[in-house]
Amino acid sequence: MTKRKGHASMPFGKALRAKRLEKKFTLRKFAELVGVSPTYLSQVEQSNVVPPTADRVQRMAELLGENSDEWTALAGRVPEDLAEIIQKSPTEISDLLRAVHGMTTEQLRKLRKAAERMKKETQ
């Protein structure tokens, strides 16, 4: 697993609680904004239940001013748009992910830019 900024070394619930408190959200208010019960949110923060769905994690990240992809990964989820992409070409996407596994951040950026150029050329 690659290191992500900030909270990558701590469990999702603990990172969520730390960031929620840093942003001065009460448990009750944050739960309301996310669309979950305060009891459930408390259980998530204590790591007593699995993290919420990817769309709820994305909402949490937005409210906290965090990168939704990083928080979704921290929660052990896959963003819905990525799940759809994988489902359309499961073999090719899986092969691509395995091929790029272990590349540096800079190598991945270069590869992404090359892919964007290739995509433009075919449009």
BELUR-V32638 format. One record per run of one state. SS is the DSSP state (@ for helix, = for strand, . for the rest). FROM is the first residue (numbers start at 1). TO is the last residue. If there is no record, write none. Layout:
SS_FROM_TO, SS_FROM_TO
This chain:
._1_11, @_12_22, ._23_26, @_27_34, ._35_37, @_38_45, ._46_53, @_54_64, ._65_67, @_68_74, ._75_79, @_80_88, ._89_89, @_90_100, ._101_104, @_105_121, ._122_123
